Amino acid sequence: MGKKSKKIGPLRGFGARYGATVRKRYRDIIVEMKRPHKCPNCGFETVKRKSVGVWECRKCGFTFAGGAYTPSTKIGTVARRTALSISTKES
């Protein structure tokens, strides 16, 4: 048998399965999801994922919808920017 290595981080349960690229993508997504994010309401880095697409600030209790793995997505940012530009043109 080969030398046993310690599995660290979110990939510890995968072993040699699923391929290196898939495991790396999974690791990047999970690490990004687990880190603290900035709250759009109070500005503190205390936002955690409650469920898929639902995020909650632990400090102020603000709950909002976002992406599945990150509180803000590229498409959401573009949509917000577009909505702001449309609302400023109307006034």
Backbone as a chain_set.jsonl record, in Angstrom:
{"seq": "MGKKSKKIGPLRGFGARYGATVRKRYRDIIVEMKRPHKCPNCGFETVKRKSVGVWECRKCGFTFAGGAYTPSTKIGTVARRTALSISTKES", "coords": {"N": [[0.815, -1.175, 0.0], [0.327, 2.296, -0.588], [1.71, 5.409, 0.664], [-0.097, 6.964, 3.208], [-1.956, 9.936, 3.019], [-2.881, 12.995, 4.602], [-6.094, 14.287, 4.375], [-7.193, 17.484, 3.776], [-9.347, 20.249, 4.408], [-12.24, 21.159, 2.369], [-12.208, 19.032, 0.608], [-11.652, 16.643, 1.792], [-13.158, 14.295, 1.924], [-13.317, 13.204, -0.613], [-11.168, 11.782, -1.751], [-9.46, 9.993, -4.271], [-11.318, 10.274, -6.202], [-13.528, 11.46, -8.842], [-11.92, 13.254, -10.328], [-9.282, 15.664, -10.791], [-9.774, 18.323, -11.695], [-12.535, 18.749, -11.288], [-12.643, 18.443, -8.524], [-11.058, 20.63, -7.728], [-12.58, 22.807, -8.659], [-14.867, 22.478, -7.086], [-13.718, 22.858, -4.541], [-12.937, 25.591, -4.722], [-15.45, 26.861, -4.962], [-16.748, 26.12, -2.554], [-15.007, 27.164, -0.589], [-15.221, 29.911, -1.158], [-17.937, 30.26, -0.62], [-18.117, 29.733, 2.132], [-16.642, 31.72, 3.392], [-16.743, 34.849, 5.263], [-19.045, 37.356, 4.195], [-19.732, 40.714, 3.055], [-22.276, 42.66, 4.51], [-25.063, 44.068, 2.842], [-26.692, 45.844, 4.127], [-25.766, 46.701, 6.766], [-23.006, 46.711, 6.502], [-21.045, 45.187, 7.782], [-18.858, 42.308, 7.892], [-20.479, 39.809, 8.145], [-22.219, 38.106, 6.912], [-23.852, 35.115, 6.23], [-24.642, 32.038, 4.537], [-27.931, 30.913, 4.488], [-29.697, 29.136, 3.218], [-30.0, 27.697, -0.077], [-29.386, 30.357, -2.094], [-30.385, 32.135, -0.216], [-29.439, 34.522, 2.052], [-28.121, 35.694, 5.175], [-27.525, 38.271, 7.502], [-25.623, 38.083, 10.371], [-25.341, 39.999, 12.276], [-27.159, 42.264, 11.999], [-29.465, 40.959, 11.258], [-30.56, 41.097, 8.731], [-32.08, 39.684, 5.966], [-31.67, 38.419, 2.737], [-31.994, 37.81, -0.823], [-29.75, 36.1, -2.961], [-27.045, 34.821, -4.892], [-26.537, 31.244, -5.446], [-24.141, 30.357, -4.337], [-22.708, 32.632, -3.687], [-23.333, 35.846, -2.215], [-23.796, 37.955, -4.002], [-24.2, 38.092, -7.499], [-22.733, 38.176, -10.804], [-24.605, 38.681, -12.803], [-26.699, 39.713, -11.263], [-25.502, 42.087, -10.381], [-25.218, 43.489, -12.798], [-27.921, 43.703, -13.507], [-28.876, 45.305, -11.399], [-27.43, 47.65, -11.862], [-28.468, 48.345, -14.376], [-31.161, 48.775, -13.714], [-30.897, 50.969, -12.02], [-29.923, 52.875, -13.832], [-32.086, 53.152, -15.549], [-34.046, 54.129, -13.828], [-32.955, 56.615, -13.163], [-33.047, 57.921, -15.588], [-35.769, 58.283, -15.991], [-36.499, 60.166, -14.109]], "CA": [[0.0, 0.0, 0.0], [1.043, 3.565, -0.662], [1.753, 6.267, 1.838], [-1.381, 7.609, 3.476], [-1.822, 11.379, 3.187], [-3.973, 13.614, 5.34], [-6.977, 15.084, 3.535], [-7.484, 18.712, 4.49], [-10.268, 21.163, 3.765], [-13.521, 20.637, 1.914], [-12.041, 17.876, -0.272], [-11.145, 15.517, 2.565], [-13.929, 13.076, 1.749], [-13.387, 12.765, -2.005], [-10.107, 10.836, -2.104], [-8.968, 10.091, -5.644], [-12.466, 10.186, -7.101], [-14.148, 12.586, -9.559], [-10.978, 14.006, -11.16], [-8.649, 16.814, -10.139], [-10.402, 19.582, -12.096], [-13.828, 18.85, -10.608], [-12.362, 18.665, -7.098], [-10.565, 22.007, -7.561], [-13.732, 23.699, -8.821], [-15.681, 22.311, -5.876], [-12.994, 23.51, -3.448], [-13.025, 27.044, -4.891], [-16.819, 27.281, -4.691], [-17.054, 25.934, -1.137], [-14.211, 28.118, 0.182], [-15.834, 31.229, -1.38], [-19.239, 30.276, 0.034], [-17.975, 29.679, 3.586], [-15.996, 32.905, 3.968], [-17.709, 35.902, 5.594], [-19.313, 38.339, 3.154], [-20.156, 42.02, 3.549], [-23.726, 42.87, 4.541], [-25.467, 45.261, 2.103], [-27.465, 46.717, 5.004], [-24.976, 47.327, 7.833], [-21.618, 46.836, 6.067], [-20.142, 44.283, 8.48], [-18.618, 41.034, 7.21], [-21.113, 38.786, 8.97], [-23.266, 37.446, 6.132], [-23.686, 33.68, 6.04], [-25.7, 31.428, 3.744], [-28.962, 30.212, 5.247], [-30.031, 28.028, 2.328], [-29.606, 28.023, -1.445], [-29.853, 31.655, -2.558], [-30.874, 32.96, 0.888], [-28.307, 34.958, 2.866], [-28.554, 36.417, 6.357], [-26.495, 38.943, 8.292], [-25.721, 37.655, 11.766], [-25.317, 41.164, 13.16], [-28.395, 43.061, 11.964], [-30.61, 40.102, 10.961], [-31.046, 41.38, 7.384], [-32.137, 38.507, 5.111], [-31.854, 38.823, 1.354], [-31.753, 36.8, -1.842], [-28.519, 36.278, -3.715], [-26.697, 33.652, -5.673], [-26.52, 29.99, -4.712], [-22.886, 30.192, -3.608], [-22.216, 33.944, -3.269], [-24.471, 36.73, -2.004], [-24.069, 38.769, -5.187], [-23.725, 37.469, -8.73], [-22.42, 39.131, -11.876], [-25.867, 39.035, -13.462], [-27.42, 40.585, -10.337], [-24.847, 43.392, -10.4], [-25.584, 44.127, -14.065], [-29.352, 44.037, -13.434], [-29.015, 46.44, -10.481], [-26.897, 48.821, -12.562], [-29.434, 48.683, -15.415], [-32.351, 49.313, -13.057], [-30.558, 52.316, -11.544], [-29.808, 53.802, -14.966], [-33.428, 53.377, -16.068], [-34.769, 54.974, -12.879], [-32.426, 57.969, -13.217], [-33.493, 58.525, -16.852], [-37.184, 58.624, -15.88], [-36.726, 61.32, -13.241]], "C": [[0.862, 1.242, 0.0], [0.99, 4.323, 0.652], [0.402, 6.961, 1.996], [-1.161, 9.104, 3.697], [-3.059, 11.92, 3.883], [-4.792, 14.484, 4.387], [-7.422, 16.302, 4.332], [-8.487, 19.541, 3.694], [-11.524, 20.486, 3.267], [-13.407, 19.394, 1.041], [-11.666, 16.613, 0.48], [-11.903, 14.214, 2.327], [-13.924, 12.512, 0.339], [-12.346, 11.715, -2.369], [-9.639, 11.071, -3.521], [-10.101, 10.084, -6.663], [-12.811, 11.519, -7.757], [-13.195, 13.425, -10.409], [-10.507, 15.282, -10.482], [-9.365, 18.12, -10.452], [-11.721, 19.787, -11.372], [-13.615, 19.118, -9.128], [-11.884, 20.087, -6.839], [-11.699, 23.02, -7.696], [-14.61, 23.667, -7.584], [-15.027, 23.027, -4.702], [-13.129, 25.028, -3.533], [-14.413, 27.57, -4.536], [-17.124, 27.213, -3.199], [-16.28, 26.924, -0.275], [-14.809, 29.52, 0.052], [-17.165, 31.342, -0.628], [-19.099, 30.395, 1.555], [-17.363, 30.946, 4.186], [-17.04, 33.965, 4.289], [-17.83, 36.93, 4.47], [-19.839, 39.62, 3.782], [-21.672, 42.169, 3.443], [-24.079, 44.132, 3.756], [-26.222, 46.268, 2.971], [-26.575, 47.448, 6.014], [-23.488, 47.445, 7.496], [-20.628, 45.935, 6.779], [-19.994, 42.977, 7.715], [-19.163, 39.883, 8.043], [-22.203, 38.021, 8.228], [-22.905, 35.975, 5.929], [-24.855, 33.148, 5.227], [-26.641, 30.646, 4.644], [-29.411, 28.965, 4.498], [-29.668, 28.488, 0.922], [-30.227, 29.348, -1.868], [-30.376, 32.575, -1.471], [-29.702, 33.243, 1.821], [-28.805, 35.795, 4.022], [-27.349, 37.017, 7.078], [-26.684, 38.536, 9.748], [-25.762, 38.835, 12.734], [-26.665, 41.877, 13.189], [-29.634, 42.234, 11.626], [-31.2, 40.301, 9.58], [-30.963, 40.11, 6.54], [-32.428, 38.962, 3.693], [-31.533, 37.669, 0.417], [-30.48, 37.132, -2.589], [-28.283, 35.057, -4.569], [-26.688, 32.402, -4.81], [-25.277, 29.868, -3.846], [-22.251, 31.506, -3.164], [-23.409, 34.879, -3.121], [-24.791, 37.628, -3.196], [-23.449, 38.09, -6.406], [-23.439, 38.546, -9.763], [-23.696, 39.598, -12.572], [-26.685, 39.966, -12.577], [-26.84, 41.986, -10.309], [-25.221, 44.164, -11.655], [-27.051, 44.558, -14.028], [-29.583, 45.249, -12.53], [-28.552, 47.723, -11.149], [-27.871, 49.296, -13.634], [-30.678, 49.324, -14.81], [-32.088, 50.73, -12.554], [-30.485, 53.314, -12.697], [-31.17, 54.119, -15.558], [-34.186, 54.322, -15.137], [-34.236, 56.412, -12.896], [-32.846, 58.681, -14.516], [-34.946, 58.994, -16.764], [-37.395, 59.892, -15.039], [-36.079, 62.575, -13.731]], "O": [[1.979, 1.245, 0.518], [0.321, 3.927, 1.606], [-0.162, 7.478, 1.032], [-0.286, 9.499, 4.469], [-4.149, 11.361, 3.762], [-4.238, 15.322, 3.675], [-7.963, 16.172, 5.431], [-8.477, 19.536, 2.463], [-11.846, 19.374, 3.684], [-14.421, 18.756, 0.758], [-11.384, 15.594, -0.15], [-11.341, 13.134, 2.511], [-14.477, 11.436, 0.113], [-12.608, 10.849, -3.203], [-9.442, 12.214, -3.934], [-9.862, 9.907, -7.857], [-12.421, 12.579, -7.268], [-13.674, 14.266, -11.17], [-11.235, 15.897, -9.703], [-9.547, 18.947, -9.558], [-11.999, 20.886, -10.892], [-14.325, 19.931, -8.537], [-12.262, 20.691, -5.836], [-11.767, 23.983, -6.932], [-15.046, 24.709, -7.095], [-15.703, 23.727, -3.949], [-13.406, 25.681, -2.527], [-14.539, 28.606, -3.883], [-17.697, 28.148, -2.64], [-16.835, 27.472, 0.677], [-14.897, 30.245, 1.043], [-17.479, 32.393, -0.069], [-19.889, 31.091, 2.194], [-17.551, 31.215, 5.372], [-18.104, 33.992, 3.67], [-16.83, 37.323, 3.868], [-20.334, 39.61, 4.909], [-22.271, 41.844, 2.418], [-23.46, 45.173, 3.974], [-26.373, 47.426, 2.583], [-26.624, 48.675, 6.108], [-22.777, 48.211, 8.146], [-19.455, 45.92, 6.406], [-20.895, 42.58, 6.975], [-18.401, 39.079, 8.582], [-23.026, 37.355, 8.856], [-21.796, 35.644, 5.51], [-25.936, 33.738, 5.227], [-26.211, 29.825, 5.455], [-29.495, 27.878, 5.07], [-29.087, 29.56, 0.753], [-31.448, 29.456, -1.988], [-30.777, 33.699, -1.77], [-29.054, 32.322, 2.318], [-29.788, 36.524, 3.89], [-26.311, 36.376, 7.244], [-27.786, 38.636, 10.289], [-26.172, 38.682, 13.885], [-27.249, 42.076, 14.255], [-30.749, 42.75, 11.698], [-32.246, 39.727, 9.276], [-29.889, 39.523, 6.412], [-33.315, 39.785, 3.464], [-30.894, 36.689, 0.802], [-30.168, 38.3, -2.821], [-29.22, 34.343, -4.924], [-26.816, 32.484, -3.589], [-25.345, 29.334, -2.739], [-21.339, 31.493, -2.338], [-24.402, 34.723, -3.831], [-25.943, 38.02, -3.378], [-22.328, 37.582, -6.352], [-23.857, 39.694, -9.609], [-23.839, 40.779, -12.889], [-27.302, 40.908, -13.075], [-27.579, 42.967, -10.225], [-25.509, 45.359, -11.589], [-27.385, 45.657, -14.471], [-30.39, 46.12, -12.852], [-29.198, 48.764, -11.023], [-28.084, 50.498, -13.794], [-31.19, 50.309, -15.34], [-32.958, 51.595, -12.651], [-30.925, 54.457, -12.566], [-31.395, 55.237, -16.022], [-34.891, 55.217, -15.603], [-35.006, 57.343, -12.663], [-32.983, 59.905, -14.535], [-35.316, 59.988, -17.389], [-38.373, 60.611, -15.245], [-36.194, 63.62, -13.09]]}, "num_chains": 1, "name": "protein.A"}
